Amino acid sequence: MSRTVLVTGAAGGIGGAIARRFLAEGADVVLSDRSEAACTALREQLQRPEGVAVVAADVADADSARACVRSAGEHFGGLDVLVNAAGLYPSRPLMEMSDAEWRGVLATNLDGPFALSTEFARTLAAEGRPGAVVNVTSTAGERARRGAAHYCTSKAGLTMLTKALALEFAEYRIRANAVAPGFVEVDSEVNPLGADYVRAVQAGRPWPRPGTPDDVAAAAAYLCSADAEWITGTTVTVDGGAGAGNAALPLA
Ligand SMILES: NC(=O)c1ccc[n+]([C@@H]2O[C@H](COP(=O)([O-])OP(=O)(O)OC[C@H]3O[C@@H](n4cnc5c(N)ncnc54)[C@H](O)[C@@H]3O)[C@@H](O)[C@H]2O)c1
Protein backbone atom coordinates (compact mmCIF):
# COMPACT_ATOMS: atom_id res chain seq x y z
CA MET A 1 0.00 0.00 0.00
CA SER A 2 1.43 3.39 -0.96
CA ARG A 3 2.11 5.83 1.87
CA THR A 4 2.78 9.54 1.98
CA VAL A 5 5.55 10.83 4.22
CA LEU A 6 6.18 14.45 5.23
CA VAL A 7 9.84 15.06 6.15
CA THR A 8 10.92 18.37 7.71
CA GLY A 9 14.56 19.39 7.46
CA ALA A 10 14.57 17.47 4.19
CA ALA A 11 17.25 19.70 2.64
CA GLY A 12 19.63 18.62 5.43
CA GLY A 13 21.82 15.55 5.84
CA ILE A 14 19.59 13.32 7.98
CA GLY A 15 16.25 14.61 6.64
CA GLY A 16 17.49 14.08 3.07
CA ALA A 17 18.56 10.51 3.81
CA ILE A 18 15.18 9.79 5.40
CA ALA A 19 13.36 11.20 2.37
CA ARG A 20 15.48 9.03 0.03
CA ARG A 21 14.87 5.94 2.14
CA PHE A 22 11.08 6.28 2.16
CA LEU A 23 11.07 7.07 -1.55
CA ALA A 24 13.13 3.93 -2.23
CA GLU A 25 10.54 1.94 -0.25
CA GLY A 26 7.84 3.16 -2.66
CA ALA A 27 6.34 5.97 -0.56
CA ASP A 28 5.42 9.39 -1.89
CA VAL A 29 7.40 12.03 -0.05
CA VAL A 30 6.76 15.70 0.75
CA LEU A 31 10.05 17.54 1.29
CA SER A 32 9.90 20.47 3.68
CA ASP A 33 12.60 22.89 4.76
CA ARG A 34 12.99 26.64 5.13
CA SER A 35 14.33 27.01 1.61
CA GLU A 36 12.02 26.02 -1.20
CA ALA A 37 14.95 26.23 -3.66
CA ALA A 38 16.97 23.70 -1.64
CA CYS A 39 14.04 21.25 -1.56
CA THR A 40 13.40 21.70 -5.29
CA ALA A 41 17.09 21.06 -6.03
CA LEU A 42 16.92 17.86 -3.96
CA ARG A 43 13.74 16.79 -5.74
CA GLU A 44 15.57 17.01 -9.09
CA GLN A 45 18.21 14.55 -7.85
CA LEU A 46 15.76 11.93 -6.59
CA GLN A 47 15.02 8.73 -8.43
CA ARG A 48 11.24 9.22 -8.67
CA PRO A 49 10.52 12.99 -8.77
CA GLU A 50 6.85 12.39 -9.64
CA GLY A 51 6.46 10.90 -6.16
CA VAL A 52 7.98 13.99 -4.53
CA ALA A 53 6.37 17.32 -3.60
CA VAL A 54 7.86 20.38 -1.95
CA VAL A 55 6.29 22.52 0.81
CA ALA A 56 8.60 25.16 2.29
CA ALA A 57 7.98 26.08 5.92
CA ASP A 58 9.64 27.58 8.98
CA VAL A 59 8.91 25.05 11.72
CA ALA A 60 9.79 27.62 14.41
CA ASP A 61 6.68 29.54 13.36
CA ALA A 62 3.61 27.61 14.55
CA ASP A 63 1.33 28.99 11.82
CA SER A 64 3.85 28.04 9.13
CA ALA A 65 4.30 24.57 10.66
CA ARG A 66 0.55 23.86 10.78
CA ALA A 67 0.01 25.22 7.26
CA CYS A 68 2.82 22.90 6.09
CA VAL A 69 0.95 19.83 7.36
CA ARG A 70 -2.31 20.93 5.71
CA SER A 71 -0.64 21.74 2.41
CA ALA A 72 1.46 18.53 2.42
CA GLY A 73 -1.71 16.49 2.85
CA GLU A 74 -3.16 17.88 -0.37
CA HIS A 75 -0.42 16.55 -2.65
CA PHE A 76 -0.96 12.78 -2.62
CA GLY A 77 -4.38 12.38 -1.00
CA GLY A 78 -3.49 12.58 2.71
CA LEU A 79 -0.50 11.93 4.97
CA ASP A 80 0.50 8.69 6.71
CA VAL A 81 3.87 9.53 8.28
CA LEU A 82 5.45 12.68 9.73
CA VAL A 83 9.20 12.82 10.33
CA ASN A 84 10.43 15.82 12.33
CA ALA A 85 14.08 16.12 11.28
CA ALA A 86 14.46 19.92 11.06
CA GLY A 87 16.84 21.06 13.76
CA LEU A 88 19.47 23.51 14.91
CA TYR A 89 22.56 22.70 16.98
CA PRO A 90 24.53 25.92 17.42
CA SER A 91 27.24 26.20 20.07
CA ARG A 92 27.22 28.88 22.77
CA PRO A 93 28.40 28.71 26.40
CA LEU A 94 25.52 29.28 28.85
CA MET A 95 26.89 32.49 30.34
CA GLU A 96 27.12 34.04 26.86
CA MET A 97 23.78 32.77 25.59
CA SER A 98 21.14 35.37 24.75
CA ASP A 99 17.43 34.85 25.30
CA ALA A 100 16.97 34.91 21.52
CA GLU A 101 19.51 32.10 20.98
CA TRP A 102 17.90 29.96 23.69
CA ARG A 103 14.40 30.60 22.33
CA GLY A 104 15.44 30.05 18.70
CA VAL A 105 16.69 26.53 19.36
CA LEU A 106 13.70 25.62 21.54
CA ALA A 107 11.30 27.06 18.93
CA THR A 108 12.85 25.02 16.12
CA ASN A 109 13.63 21.74 17.88
CA LEU A 110 10.69 21.47 20.29
CA ASP A 111 7.88 23.93 19.48
CA GLY A 112 8.08 22.95 15.79
CA PRO A 113 7.51 19.20 16.35
CA PHE A 114 4.69 20.08 18.81
CA ALA A 115 2.84 22.17 16.20
CA LEU A 116 3.50 19.72 13.36
CA SER A 117 2.63 16.56 15.32
CA THR A 118 -0.59 17.90 16.80
CA GLU A 119 -1.80 19.25 13.45
CA PHE A 120 -0.85 15.92 11.83
CA ALA A 121 -2.78 13.93 14.46
CA ARG A 122 -5.85 16.18 14.34
CA THR A 123 -5.99 15.78 10.56
CA LEU A 124 -5.54 12.00 10.57
CA ALA A 125 -7.97 11.50 13.47
CA ALA A 126 -10.64 13.49 11.59
CA GLU A 127 -10.08 11.25 8.55
CA GLY A 128 -10.05 8.04 10.66
CA ARG A 129 -6.62 7.30 9.20
CA PRO A 130 -3.81 5.56 11.16
CA GLY A 131 -0.32 7.02 11.07
CA ALA A 132 3.14 7.36 12.56
CA VAL A 133 5.33 10.20 13.83
CA VAL A 134 9.11 9.93 14.10
CA ASN A 135 10.97 12.65 15.97
CA VAL A 136 14.70 12.94 15.39
CA THR A 137 16.04 13.57 18.89
CA SER A 138 19.69 13.09 19.87
CA THR A 139 21.88 11.33 22.39
CA ALA A 140 22.53 14.95 23.50
CA GLY A 141 19.05 14.78 25.04
CA GLU A 142 20.42 12.31 27.59
CA ARG A 143 23.93 13.65 28.24
CA ALA A 144 24.65 17.37 28.53
CA ARG A 145 27.32 18.90 26.36
CA ARG A 146 29.17 22.16 26.97
CA GLY A 147 27.93 24.93 24.69
CA ALA A 148 24.73 23.06 23.92
CA ALA A 149 22.37 23.68 26.87
CA HIS A 150 19.62 24.90 24.54
CA TYR A 151 20.13 21.95 22.20
CA CYS A 152 20.33 19.26 24.89
CA THR A 153 17.28 20.71 26.67
CA SER A 154 15.29 20.83 23.42
CA LYS A 155 16.07 17.19 22.62
CA ALA A 156 15.31 16.00 26.17
CA GLY A 157 11.98 17.81 25.84
CA LEU A 158 11.34 16.25 22.46
CA THR A 159 11.97 12.79 23.94
CA MET A 160 9.30 13.42 26.57
CA LEU A 161 6.95 15.00 24.00
CA THR A 162 7.29 11.79 21.97
CA LYS A 163 6.03 9.76 24.93
CA ALA A 164 3.13 12.15 25.51
CA LEU A 165 2.15 12.02 21.84
CA ALA A 166 2.22 8.21 21.97
CA LEU A 167 -0.08 8.17 24.97
CA GLU A 168 -2.67 10.56 23.58
CA PHE A 169 -2.57 9.46 19.93
CA ALA A 170 -2.79 5.68 20.50
CA GLU A 171 -6.59 5.59 20.52
CA TYR A 172 -6.46 7.05 17.01
CA ARG A 173 -3.95 4.38 15.93
CA ILE A 174 -1.24 7.00 15.47
CA ARG A 175 2.14 5.90 16.81
CA ALA A 176 4.92 8.25 17.93
CA ASN A 177 8.56 7.25 18.35
CA ALA A 178 11.96 8.87 18.30
CA VAL A 179 15.29 8.10 16.69
CA ALA A 180 18.24 9.41 18.73
CA PRO A 181 21.38 9.63 16.62
CA GLY A 182 24.84 9.93 18.03
CA PHE A 183 27.23 12.00 15.91
CA VAL A 184 26.85 11.38 12.17
CA GLU A 185 28.73 13.53 9.71
CA VAL A 186 26.62 15.76 7.46
CA ASP A 187 27.67 18.51 5.09
CA SER A 188 25.66 21.28 6.77
CA GLU A 189 25.84 25.00 6.18
CA VAL A 190 23.20 25.52 8.88
CA ASN A 191 24.96 23.47 11.57
CA PRO A 192 28.74 23.61 11.04
CA LEU A 193 30.91 21.71 13.56
CA GLY A 194 34.59 22.26 14.43
CA ALA A 195 37.19 19.63 13.51
CA ASP A 196 38.34 19.26 17.16
CA TYR A 197 34.79 18.53 18.27
CA VAL A 198 34.29 15.96 15.52
CA ARG A 199 37.56 14.17 16.38
CA ALA A 200 36.75 14.08 20.10
CA VAL A 201 33.18 12.87 19.67
CA GLN A 202 34.30 10.07 17.34
CA ALA A 203 37.10 8.87 19.62
CA GLY A 204 35.24 6.72 22.16
CA ARG A 205 32.68 5.10 19.86
CA PRO A 206 32.86 1.28 20.11
CA TRP A 207 31.63 0.39 16.60
CA PRO A 208 34.57 0.56 14.16
CA ARG A 209 33.10 2.90 11.54
CA PRO A 210 31.48 6.34 11.64
CA GLY A 211 27.69 6.55 11.53
CA THR A 212 25.91 7.92 8.48
CA PRO A 213 22.56 9.62 7.84
CA ASP A 214 21.47 6.33 6.19
CA ASP A 215 21.89 4.53 9.53
CA VAL A 216 19.42 6.99 11.05
CA ALA A 217 17.06 6.68 8.06
CA ALA A 218 16.98 2.87 8.42
CA ALA A 219 15.79 3.18 12.03
CA ALA A 220 13.14 5.74 11.06
CA ALA A 221 11.88 3.45 8.29
CA TYR A 222 11.67 0.51 10.67
CA LEU A 223 9.66 2.52 13.21
CA CYS A 224 7.13 3.37 10.49
CA SER A 225 6.92 -0.17 9.09
CA ALA A 226 4.18 -2.74 9.69
CA ASP A 227 6.69 -4.74 11.77
CA ALA A 228 6.70 -1.90 14.33
CA GLU A 229 2.91 -1.76 14.70
CA TRP A 230 3.12 -2.46 18.46
CA ILE A 231 5.97 -0.03 19.09
CA THR A 232 5.05 3.45 20.28
CA GLY A 233 6.40 5.98 22.77
CA THR A 234 9.98 4.77 22.58
CA THR A 235 13.38 5.90 21.34
CA VAL A 236 15.75 3.93 19.14
CA THR A 237 19.32 5.07 19.75
CA VAL A 238 21.57 4.93 16.67
CA ASP A 239 25.05 5.73 17.95
CA GLY A 240 27.50 2.92 17.18
CA GLY A 241 27.45 1.96 20.84
CA ALA A 242 28.72 5.34 22.09
CA GLY A 243 26.09 5.46 24.85
CA ALA A 244 27.18 2.05 26.14
CA GLY A 245 30.57 3.28 27.28
CA ASN A 246 33.83 4.90 26.22
CA ALA A 247 35.85 2.47 24.09
CA ALA A 248 38.86 4.81 24.05
CA LEU A 249 39.65 4.25 27.74
CA PRO A 250 42.72 2.02 28.29
CA LEU A 251 42.39 -1.23 30.24
CA ALA A 252 42.50 -0.52 33.98
N1 LIG B 1 24.25 15.13 12.51
C1 LIG B 1 24.27 14.66 13.76
O1 LIG B 1 25.31 14.22 14.28
C2 LIG B 1 23.01 14.64 14.59
C3 LIG B 1 23.03 13.91 15.79
C4 LIG B 1 21.89 13.87 16.58
C5 LIG B 1 20.75 14.51 16.15
N2 LIG B 1 20.74 15.20 14.98
C6 LIG B 1 19.49 15.84 14.59
O2 LIG B 1 19.16 15.46 13.28
C7 LIG B 1 18.36 16.47 12.67
C8 LIG B 1 18.96 16.81 11.31
O3 LIG B 1 20.25 17.37 11.51
P1 LIG B 1 21.42 17.26 10.42
O4 LIG B 1 22.63 16.79 11.15
O5 LIG B 1 20.96 16.53 9.22
O6 LIG B 1 21.68 18.81 10.14
P2 LIG B 1 21.44 19.68 8.81
O7 LIG B 1 21.86 21.05 9.17
O8 LIG B 1 22.08 19.01 7.65
O9 LIG B 1 19.86 19.61 8.61
C9 LIG B 1 18.98 20.37 9.39
C10 LIG B 1 17.93 20.95 8.46
O10 LIG B 1 16.92 21.59 9.24
C11 LIG B 1 16.54 22.76 8.57
N3 LIG B 1 15.97 23.73 9.50
C12 LIG B 1 16.59 24.37 10.53
N4 LIG B 1 15.75 25.23 11.11
C13 LIG B 1 14.57 25.14 10.44
C14 LIG B 1 13.31 25.79 10.56
N5 LIG B 1 13.09 26.73 11.50
N6 LIG B 1 12.32 25.44 9.70
C15 LIG B 1 12.53 24.49 8.75
N7 LIG B 1 13.70 23.85 8.58
C16 LIG B 1 14.71 24.18 9.41
C17 LIG B 1 17.83 23.30 7.96
O11 LIG B 1 17.55 24.21 6.90
C18 LIG B 1 18.52 22.02 7.52
O12 LIG B 1 18.23 21.71 6.17
C19 LIG B 1 18.36 17.64 13.65
O13 LIG B 1 17.15 17.62 14.38
C20 LIG B 1 19.53 17.35 14.56
O14 LIG B 1 19.37 17.92 15.83
C21 LIG B 1 21.85 15.29 14.20
The ligand as a MOL file (V3000), in Angstrom:
LIG
                    3D

  0  0  0     0  0            999 V3000
M  V30 BEGIN CTAB
M  V30 COUNTS 44 48 0 0 0
M  V30 BEGIN ATOM
M  V30 1 N 24.2460 15.1290 12.5100 0
M  V30 2 C 24.2710 14.6640 13.7640 0
M  V30 3 O 25.3050 14.2170 14.2770 0
M  V30 4 C 23.0100 14.6360 14.5910 0
M  V30 5 C 23.0350 13.9150 15.7940 0
M  V30 6 C 21.8920 13.8690 16.5770 0
M  V30 7 C 20.7460 14.5080 16.1530 0
M  V30 8 N 20.7400 15.1990 14.9820 0 CHG=1
M  V30 9 C 19.4880 15.8440 14.5930 0
M  V30 10 O 19.1620 15.4560 13.2800 0
M  V30 11 C 18.3650 16.4690 12.6670 0
M  V30 12 C 18.9590 16.8130 11.3080 0
M  V30 13 O 20.2500 17.3680 11.5090 0
M  V30 14 P 21.4230 17.2550 10.4200 0
M  V30 15 O 22.6350 16.7870 11.1460 0
M  V30 16 O 20.9580 16.5290 9.2190 0 CHG=-1
M  V30 17 O 21.6750 18.8110 10.1360 0
M  V30 18 P 21.4410 19.6770 8.8150 0
M  V30 19 O 21.8610 21.0500 9.1660 0
M  V30 20 O 22.0800 19.0070 7.6460 0
M  V30 21 O 19.8590 19.6120 8.6130 0
M  V30 22 C 18.9770 20.3730 9.3950 0
M  V30 23 C 17.9340 20.9530 8.4560 0
M  V30 24 O 16.9220 21.5910 9.2440 0
M  V30 25 C 16.5370 22.7630 8.5730 0
M  V30 26 N 15.9720 23.7340 9.5010 0
M  V30 27 C 16.5940 24.3720 10.5250 0
M  V30 28 N 15.7490 25.2330 11.1060 0
M  V30 29 C 14.5700 25.1370 10.4370 0
M  V30 30 C 13.3100 25.7870 10.5550 0
M  V30 31 N 13.0920 26.7320 11.4970 0
M  V30 32 N 12.3170 25.4390 9.7030 0
M  V30 33 C 12.5290 24.4900 8.7480 0
M  V30 34 N 13.7020 23.8490 8.5780 0
M  V30 35 C 14.7150 24.1770 9.4130 0
M  V30 36 C 17.8270 23.3030 7.9580 0
M  V30 37 O 17.5470 24.2070 6.8980 0
M  V30 38 C 18.5200 22.0200 7.5160 0
M  V30 39 O 18.2310 21.7090 6.1650 0
M  V30 40 C 18.3570 17.6420 13.6530 0
M  V30 41 O 17.1530 17.6200 14.3840 0
M  V30 42 C 19.5300 17.3520 14.5580 0
M  V30 43 O 19.3690 17.9170 15.8330 0
M  V30 44 C 21.8500 15.2850 14.1970 0
M  V30 END ATOM
M  V30 BEGIN BOND
M  V30 1 1 1 2
M  V30 2 2 2 3
M  V30 3 1 2 4
M  V30 4 1 4 5
M  V30 5 2 4 44
M  V30 6 2 5 6
M  V30 7 1 6 7
M  V30 8 2 7 8
M  V30 9 1 8 9
M  V30 10 1 8 44
M  V30 11 1 9 10
M  V30 12 1 9 42
M  V30 13 1 10 11
M  V30 14 1 11 12
M  V30 15 1 11 40
M  V30 16 1 12 13
M  V30 17 1 13 14
M  V30 18 2 14 15
M  V30 19 1 14 16
M  V30 20 1 14 17
M  V30 21 1 17 18
M  V30 22 2 18 19
M  V30 23 1 18 20
M  V30 24 1 18 21
M  V30 25 1 21 22
M  V30 26 1 22 23
M  V30 27 1 23 24
M  V30 28 1 23 38
M  V30 29 1 24 25
M  V30 30 1 25 26
M  V30 31 1 25 36
M  V30 32 1 26 27
M  V30 33 1 26 35
M  V30 34 2 27 28
M  V30 35 1 28 29
M  V30 36 1 29 30
M  V30 37 2 29 35
M  V30 38 1 30 31
M  V30 39 2 30 32
M  V30 40 1 32 33
M  V30 41 2 33 34
M  V30 42 1 34 35
M  V30 43 1 36 37
M  V30 44 1 36 38
M  V30 45 1 38 39
M  V30 46 1 40 41
M  V30 47 1 40 42
M  V30 48 1 42 43
M  V30 END BOND
M  V30 END CTAB
M  END
